[in-house]
């Protein structure tokens, strides 16, 4: 049988070649076992694989029999998603408010992951380049880089905000959009079941009337399908608004440029006091020209970038044009998408001021600083009208420092690093690793900011907070901690043993994150590279050998799954086996699996 990954790759190529193609009979690919092995491989390593939903169904107990049961229920259309268990998590931008999060059962996650792979093969080639959220090989950094390159010369920003976007997606509109591209009633019926599955809160069932499945695997993709209509509308609006052709040069600028050319001609042919006078006149006119706009500034243009439900438009035009664009967006979102554009949060900001997008401050420079444009070229305003991304320290960095209790603010306003009591119970290596992860995370994200160098002080606060935490743990001074962990090169780091010998975990350097290769949402290529072969887990299951007792005569073999290897004590035989294999999964017979859980 032809591998399903190869079929999906062919579907993706067809969708890319013909954007208007209609697809049929996609539900049959949901009945292929090889996709479920691949889906399990994508899910089981996640920390949430062992988290229970509305029942005890987790990654533990995965088997061929379970796949066969799911496929049978999908084939006869008796599969019914289980309501998600609702919990609440704190919002990052407002810790006092909480965001609802739904936790599906693992079986539902498995089916959704297979459904996601099928839908992604159809829709990913169709999505426009302006969309960056929850897509393969795209991320916040790809959106920010596009903004930095494309928003040069913009005069206004329109920051878009849709009220409760993911919670207010209209089910009938979404299903209608999918049906216009995929003519498969069985697949659309399955999507509709997930949309209407509901959720449990305090063990009370609640129906879902709008929104995508909370915490579901397919939620981001369904949201992109929905908001793809907004992308198409903005592109249509752009084609109507933009003026094409070369923007005319201002008469004053052209005349001044001609005068400079004449003066330059005469300067090369004069000597003495006359040459000095011409040179002085040339310099005065050159300074005047560098302060003068070159073009008539009459050309109109719209630039647009979206990440999930967060979008920004750059407008080269008047403030009235921005108001017109905002009203058109509000009308389309209200009448077509059945949602509401927030009037308070959809801001119109002049590009000399700072707009906020994906945690960055965005503005267009107005700078008269002149630099050489290259070898043999004249000086020019290289920074003028260029888009600048900067770090909002007060909102992001300082709030992080105070929330994590890394430093306190003294009466004179200065920050003083302090120990973190919550980390004192950890080992020395875990303490340094925790600080390194936080420092690298922030510095990697803000690696393309123009004021990245200001993170030097943040790095200092992190390092000395780490040293004070270690000093408090060992009940000594910072100097003694540095002396204890110092190497032969004057730096300090925590030593640890590996198979190849002793190594050291040094404190991270913030400068290593400057302009580093962007972290992107890259989807593993294993499905493409190994599409013609079985995965290691599939081979282990199909071998029909219990990895604990060694029996080959059992009727059913299942996967025993644990959340973290470090939680195992090594007291039971199965724990010893998993620690020795260094795997979170163990293929065992039904008898051994029951015995493990009975222990």
C-alpha positions in Angstrom: 0.0 0.0 0.0 1.3 3.4 -0.9 2.3 5.4 2.2 -0.2 8.1 3.1 2.5 10.7 3.6 3.3 10.4 -0.1 -0.4 10.8 -1.0 -0.7 13.9 1.2 2.5 15.3 -0.4 0.9 14.9 -3.9 -2.3 16.6 -2.6 -0.2 19.5 -1.4 1.5 19.8 -4.8 -1.8 19.8 -6.6 -3.2 22.4 -4.2 -0.1 24.6 -4.8 -0.4 24.2 -8.6 -4.1 25.0 -8.7 -5.3 27.3 -5.9 -9.0 26.9 -6.9 -9.0 23.1 -7.0 -11.8 21.3 -5.1 -10.9 18.2 -3.2 -13.1 15.2 -2.6 -12.9 11.8 -0.8 -10.4 12.9 1.9 -12.1 11.0 4.7 -10.7 7.7 3.5 -7.2 8.8 4.5 -8.4 9.1 8.1 -8.8 5.3 7.9 -5.1 4.5 7.3 -3.2 3.1 10.2 0.2 4.6 9.2 -1.0 8.1 9.9 -1.9 7.2 13.5 1.6 5.9 14.2 3.0 9.2 12.8 0.4 11.2 14.9 1.4 9.3 18.0 5.1 10.0 17.3 4.3 13.7 17.1 2.3 13.8 20.3 3.7 11.3 22.8 6.9 13.3 23.6 4.9 16.4 24.6 4.5 17.0 28.4 0.7 17.1 27.9 0.6 13.6 26.6 0.2 12.2 30.1 -2.3 14.9 31.2 -5.9 13.6 31.7 -8.8 15.1 30.0 -12.4 14.4 30.9 -11.5 10.7 31.5 -8.3 8.6 32.2 -7.4 8.4 28.5 -3.7 9.4 28.0 -0.8 8.3 25.8 -0.4 5.3 28.0 -2.0 2.2 26.5 -1.5 3.0 22.8 -1.6 -0.1 20.7 -2.6 -1.5 17.3 -5.9 -2.6 18.8 -6.6 1.0 19.8 -5.9 2.3 16.2 -8.2 -0.4 14.8 -10.9 0.6 17.2 -10.6 4.3 16.2 -10.6 3.5 12.5 -13.6 1.2 12.9 -15.6 4.0 14.7 -14.6 6.5 12.0 -15.6 4.2 9.2 -19.1 3.5 10.5 -19.4 7.2 11.7 -20.0 6.2 15.3 -16.9 8.2 16.6 -18.0 10.9 19.0 -15.4 13.3 20.5 -15.3 13.5 24.3 -16.0 17.0 25.8 -12.8 18.7 26.8 -11.9 19.3 30.4 -11.8 23.1 31.0 -9.2 24.7 33.2 -7.9 28.3 33.4 -4.3 29.7 33.0 -3.1 33.2 33.7 -2.7 35.6 30.9 0.9 36.7 30.3 0.0 40.4 29.7 -2.4 40.5 32.6 -1.7 38.1 35.5 -4.9 39.1 37.2 -7.0 37.7 34.3 -7.2 34.1 33.3 -7.6 32.4 29.9 -9.8 29.3 29.5 -8.0 26.2 28.2 -9.6 23.0 27.2 -7.8 19.6 27.6 -9.1 16.9 25.2 -8.6 13.2 25.8 -5.6 11.6 24.1 -7.8 9.7 21.6 -9.3 13.0 20.5 -5.8 14.5 20.2 -4.7 11.6 18.1 -7.7 11.9 15.7 -7.3 15.7 15.5 -3.6 15.3 14.7 -4.4 13.0 11.7 -7.2 15.4 10.7 -4.7 18.3 10.9 -2.2 16.5 8.6 -5.0 15.9 6.0 -6.3 19.5 6.1 -2.8 21.0 6.2 -2.0 19.2 2.9 -4.9 21.0 1.3 -4.8 24.4 2.9 -1.1 25.2 3.5 -0.3 25.9 -0.2 -3.4 28.1 -0.4 -2.6 30.4 2.5 -1.1 33.8 1.6 2.5 34.8 2.5 1.2 37.6 4.8 0.0 34.9 7.3 2.6 33.7 9.7 0.8 32.2 12.7 0.9 28.4 13.4 2.3 27.4 10.0 5.2 25.2 9.1 8.5 27.1 8.8 6.9 30.3 10.0 6.9 32.0 13.3 6.8 35.4 15.1 10.3 36.1 13.8 9.4 35.6 10.2 6.5 38.0 10.7 8.8 40.5 12.4 11.4 40.2 9.7 8.8 40.8 7.0 7.6 43.8 8.8 11.1 45.3 9.2 11.8 44.8 5.4 8.4 45.9 4.0 7.2 48.7 6.2 9.9 51.2 5.3 8.4 54.6 4.5 5.0 53.9 6.0 3.3 57.0 7.5 0.6 55.3 9.6 0.1 52.1 11.4 -3.3 50.4 12.0 -3.1 47.9 14.8 -5.9 45.3 14.5 -7.6 43.6 17.4 -10.6 41.2 17.1 -12.7 40.8 20.2 -12.3 37.2 21.5 -11.4 35.9 18.1 -10.9 32.2 18.8 -14.0 32.1 21.1 -16.3 33.8 18.6 -15.6 31.9 15.4 -19.0 31.2 13.8 -19.4 27.4 13.2 -21.7 27.8 10.3 -19.4 30.3 8.5 -16.3 28.1 9.2 -18.0 24.9 7.9 -19.2 26.8 4.9 -15.7 27.9 4.1 -14.3 24.4 4.4 -17.2 23.0 2.3 -16.3 25.4 -0.5 -12.9 23.8 -0.8 -13.5 20.2 0.4 -16.6 18.4 -0.9 -16.5 15.5 1.5 -19.6 15.2 3.7 -18.0 12.6 6.1 -14.9 14.7 6.8 -17.0 17.9 7.3 -19.3 16.0 9.6 -16.3 14.9 11.7 -15.0 18.5 11.9 -18.5 19.6 13.0 -18.5 17.0 15.7 -15.3 18.4 17.2 -16.7 21.9 17.0 -19.8 20.9 18.9 -18.2 18.5 21.4 -18.6 20.9 24.3 -16.6 21.1 27.5 -16.7 20.1 31.2 -16.2 22.7 33.9 -16.5 21.5 37.5 -17.9 18.3 36.0 -20.8 20.1 34.4 -21.4 19.8 30.7 -21.6 22.9 28.6 -22.4 23.1 24.9 -20.2 25.0 22.5 -22.1 27.4 20.2 -19.1 29.2 18.7 -15.3 29.1 18.7 -12.8 26.4 17.8 -12.1 23.4 20.1 -10.3 24.9 23.2 -6.8 23.5 23.4 -7.4 21.3 20.4 -4.7 20.2 17.9 -6.7 21.5 14.9 -7.8 24.8 16.5 -5.0 26.9 15.1 -5.5 25.5 11.6 -9.2 26.1 11.7 -8.6 29.6 12.8 -6.2 30.2 9.9 -8.8 28.8 7.5 -11.3 31.3 9.0 -9.0 34.3 9.0 -7.7 33.5 5.5 -10.8 35.3 4.3 -9.6 38.4 6.1 -6.2 38.1 4.3 -7.9 37.9 1.0 -10.1 40.9 1.8 -7.1 43.0 2.8 -5.3 42.0 -0.4 -8.3 43.1 -2.5 -8.5 46.3 -0.5 -4.8 46.8 -1.2 -5.2 46.4 -5.0 -7.9 49.1 -5.0 -6.0 51.5 -2.7 -2.4 51.3 -4.1 -1.3 53.7 -6.7 1.2 52.2 -9.2 4.1 53.7 -11.1 7.1 55.8 -10.2 6.5 58.4 -7.6 7.4 61.9 -9.0 10.4 63.7 -7.6 9.7 67.1 -6.0 10.6 70.1 -8.1 12.6 71.8 -5.3 14.6 68.6 -4.8 15.3 68.2 -8.6 16.4 71.8 -9.0 18.7 71.5 -6.0 20.2 68.3 -7.3 20.9 70.0 -10.7 22.6 72.9 -8.9 24.8 70.4 -7.0 25.8 68.7 -10.2 26.8 72.0 -11.8 28.8 73.0 -8.7 30.5 69.6 -8.7 31.5 70.2 -12.3 33.0 73.6 -11.6 34.8 72.6 -8.4 36.9 70.1 -10.3 38.0 72.9 -12.7 38.8 75.7 -10.2 41.6 76.3 -7.8 42.5 78.6 -4.9 39.9 80.8 -3.2 37.3 80.4 -6.0 37.3 76.6 -5.5 37.0 77.0 -1.7 34.0 79.3 -2.2 32.3 76.9 -4.6 33.0 74.0 -2.2 31.4 75.9 0.7 28.3 76.6 -1.4 28.2 73.0 -2.4 28.3 71.8 1.2 25.5 74.2 2.3 23.2 73.1 -0.5 24.1 69.4 0.2 23.0 69.8 3.8 19.8 71.4 2.7 19.0 68.6 0.2 19.6 65.9 2.9 16.9 67.5 5.0 14.4 67.7 2.1 12.1 64.8 1.1 13.0 63.6 -2.4 9.6 62.5 -3.7 6.2 64.3 -3.7 4.9 61.8 -1.1 1.6 61.3 -3.1 1.9 57.6 -3.7 -0.5 55.5 -1.7 0.3 52.0 -0.4 -0.9 49.4 2.1 1.3 46.7 3.7 -0.3 43.9 5.8 1.0 41.2 8.1 -1.0 38.8 10.3 0.1 36.4 13.1 -3.0 34.4 14.2 -5.6 37.0 15.3 -3.0 39.8 15.7 -2.5 41.9 12.6 -1.0 45.2 11.6 -1.3 47.4 8.5 1.2 50.0 7.3 -0.4 52.8 5.3 1.3 55.3 3.1 -1.5 57.9 2.9 -3.5 60.3 5.1 -5.2 59.7 8.4 -8.5 59.9 6.6 -7.4 56.9 4.5 -6.6 55.0 7.7 -10.1 55.7 9.0 -11.6 54.5 5.8 -9.5 51.3 5.9 -10.5 50.7 9.5 -14.2 51.2 8.7 -13.9 48.7 5.8 -12.2 46.1 8.0 -14.8 46.6 10.7 -17.7 46.1 8.2 -16.1 43.0 6.7 -15.4 41.4 10.0 -18.9 42.1 11.3 -20.9 41.1 8.3 -18.8 38.3 6.7 -16.9 36.8 9.6 -19.6 37.4 12.2 -17.1 38.9 14.7 -16.4 42.3 16.0 -13.4 44.6 15.6 -12.5 46.2 18.9 -12.8 50.0 18.4 -10.7 50.7 21.6 -7.8 48.4 20.8 -7.7 49.0 17.0 -5.4 52.0 17.0 -4.3 54.3 14.3 -0.8 55.5 15.1 1.5 57.8 13.3 4.7 55.9 12.3 6.9 58.4 14.2 5.2 57.1 17.3 5.6 53.5 18.6 3.0 50.8 17.7 3.0 47.4 19.4 3.2 44.1 17.4 4.2 40.7 18.8 5.9 42.1 21.8 8.0 44.6 19.9 7.7 48.4 19.6 7.5 49.4 15.9 8.2 52.8 14.4 9.6 54.4 11.2 12.7 56.5 11.8 12.9 60.1 10.8 16.7 60.5 10.8 19.0 63.0 9.0 22.1 60.9 9.9 24.1 60.4 6.8 26.4 57.4 6.0 28.2 56.1 3.0 25.9 54.1 0.8 28.8 51.8 -0.3 32.2 51.9 -2.0 32.5 54.9 -4.3 29.0 56.1 -3.5 27.9 59.4 -2.0 26.7 59.8 1.5 23.0 59.4 2.0 20.3 59.1 4.7 20.5 55.3 5.2 18.3 55.3 8.4 15.7 57.7 7.2 12.2 56.1 6.7 13.5 52.7 7.7 11.4 50.5 10.0 12.8 50.0 13.5 12.0 47.2 16.0 12.8 47.8 19.6 12.3 46.2 23.0 9.6 47.7 25.3 11.6 47.4 28.5 9.0 48.7 30.9 6.2 46.4 29.7 8.1 43.3 28.9 11.6 43.1 30.6 10.8 44.9 33.9 7.5 43.1 34.3 9.3 39.8 33.8 12.0 40.7 36.4 9.5 41.7 39.0 7.1 38.7 38.3 10.0 36.2 38.7 11.4 38.1 41.7 14.8 38.4 40.1 15.4 41.9 41.4 13.7 44.6 43.5 13.5 48.3 42.9 15.3 50.5 45.4 14.0 54.0 46.5 16.3 55.7 44.1 14.7 53.7 41.2 17.7 51.4 40.6 17.2 47.6 40.4 19.1 45.3 42.8 19.3 41.5 42.1 18.1 39.2 44.8 17.9 35.5 45.5 14.9 33.4 44.3 13.6 31.4 47.2 11.5 29.2 44.9 14.7 27.7 43.3 16.6 27.0 46.5 15.4 23.3 46.6 16.9 22.6 43.2 20.5 21.3 42.6 23.2 23.8 41.5 23.0 22.5 37.9 19.2 22.9 37.8 19.4 26.5 39.2 21.9 27.6 36.5 20.0 25.8 33.8 16.8 27.5 34.8 18.4 30.9 34.6 20.0 30.1 31.3 16.7 29.0 29.8 15.0 32.2 30.8 17.8 34.4 29.7 18.2 32.7 26.3 14.5 32.6 25.8 14.1 36.4 26.1 17.4 37.3 24.3 16.7 34.9 21.4 13.2 36.5 20.9 14.5 40.0 21.0 17.7 39.2 19.0 16.6 41.4 16.0 15.8 44.5 18.1 17.7 47.7 17.4 18.3 48.3 21.1 19.4 44.7 21.8 22.5 46.0 23.5 20.4 47.3 26.4 19.8 43.6 27.5 23.3 43.7 28.9 21.9 45.1 32.2 19.2 42.4 32.2 21.9 39.8 31.8 23.8 41.3 34.7 20.7 41.1 36.9 20.1 37.5 35.9 23.7 36.4 36.6 23.9 38.0 40.0 20.5 36.8 41.0 21.7 33.3 40.1 24.9 33.8 42.1 22.9 35.1 45.1 20.6 32.1 44.9 23.6 29.7 44.9 25.2 31.6 47.7 22.0 31.4 49.8 21.7 27.6 49.0 25.3 27.0 50.2 25.1 29.6 53.0 28.2 31.5 51.8 29.1 34.7 49.9 29.0 35.2 46.1 32.8 35.4 46.1 33.1 31.9 47.5 30.5 30.6 45.0 32.6 32.0 42.1 35.8 30.6 43.6 34.2 27.2 44.1 32.9 26.8 40.5 35.7 28.8 38.7 37.6 27.0 35.9 41.1 27.5 34.7 40.2 30.3 32.3 38.6 32.8 34.9 35.0 31.9 34.2 32.6 30.0 36.5 30.3 27.1 35.7 28.7 24.1 37.4 30.6 20.8 36.7 28.7 17.6 35.8 29.6 14.2 34.7 28.8 12.7 31.2 29.8 9.5 29.4 32.7 11.3 27.8 33.9 12.9 31.0 33.4 16.0 33.1 31.8 19.1 31.5 30.7 22.5 32.8 27.4 24.3 32.5 28.4 28.0 32.2 26.1 30.9 32.6 24.6 32.0 29.3 26.0 35.0 27.4 23.3 37.3 26.1 25.5 38.5 23.2 25.4 35.0 21.7 21.7 35.5 20.9 22.2 38.7 18.7 21.0 38.1 15.2 21.0 34.4 15.7 19.3 32.0 13.3 15.6 32.6 13.9 13.7 30.0 16.0 10.8 29.0 13.7 7.9 26.6 13.9 9.6 24.0 11.8 7.7 20.8 11.3 9.9 17.7 11.6 10.9 16.3 8.1 10.9 12.7 9.4 7.5 12.1 7.7 9.1 13.1 4.3 12.5 11.4 4.9 11.2 8.2 6.3 7.8 8.1 4.6 8.5 4.8 3.0 9.7 3.1 6.2 8.0 2.3 9.5 8.8 4.4 12.6 10.8 2.9 15.4 7.7 2.8 17.6 5.7 1.1 14.9 8.4 -1.5 14.4 8.4 -2.2 18.2 4.7 -2.7 18.3 4.5 -4.9 15.2 7.4 -7.0 16.5 4.9 -8.4 19.0 7.5 -8.9 21.7 7.0 -7.7 25.3 9.9 -5.6 26.2 9.4 -6.5 29.9 8.8 -10.3 30.1 9.8 -11.2 26.5 6.6 -13.1 25.7 5.6 -13.4 22.0 2.3 -15.2 22.6 0.1 -12.3 23.8 -3.0 -11.3 21.9 -2.5 -7.6 22.5 0.6 -5.4 22.9 0.3 -1.9 24.3 2.5 1.1 24.9 3.2 2.0 28.5 3.8 5.8 28.7 5.2 7.9 31.5 5.3 11.7 31.7 9.0 12.1 32.7 11.8 9.6 33.1 13.3 11.5 36.1 10.2 10.7 38.1 11.0 7.0 38.0 12.7 5.6 41.2 14.1 2.4 39.6 12.4 0.1 42.2 10.2 -1.9 39.9 11.4 -4.0 37.0 9.5 -1.9 34.4 11.1 1.3 35.8 14.6 -0.3 35.6 13.8 -1.3 31.9 12.7 2.2 31.0 15.6 3.9 32.7 18.0 1.5 31.0 16.4 2.2 27.5 16.1 5.9 28.3 12.6 5.9 26.8 9.3 7.3 27.9 7.6 4.4 26.2 7.7 0.6 26.8 5.9 -1.9 24.6 4.5 -4.6 26.9 1.9 -7.3 26.7 -1.6 -6.9 28.2 -0.7 -8.9 31.3 2.4 -6.9 32.1 0.5 -3.6 31.5 -2.2 -4.6 33.9 0.4 -5.6 36.5 2.3 -2.3 36.1 -0.9 -0.3 36.9 -1.9 -2.6 39.7 1.4 -1.9 41.4 
